[in-house]
Amino acid sequence: MNYTFQFGILWDYGPYLAWGLWHAWWVSFPSIIQTTLLGLVLVACYAVDRKTWADAGLAHWLPLRWRLTVVATLSCVFGAAGT
């Protein structure tokens, strides 16, 4: 690995620095925003899975995936309501 000085640190450790900053940024949010965003991300992931899992031959898992998404999203909503 022969990098120049100015880009060497970011090239080697950039992903790790970004991952650490992401956690610091996420923890700084109030818990009501965290749980609400997490619930929205869960629903968005399910929407993507509905489109992609059928093509991959995993459509028979979608009812279970839906139930788990509903339970996890409701947990986030009730957690946000309780804070």
Secondary structure, DSSP 4 states (H G I P E B T S, - for coil): ----HHHHHHHHHHHHHHHHHHHHHHHTS-HHHHHHHHHHHHHHHHHHHHHHHTTTT-GGGHHHHHHHHHHHHHHHHHHHHT-
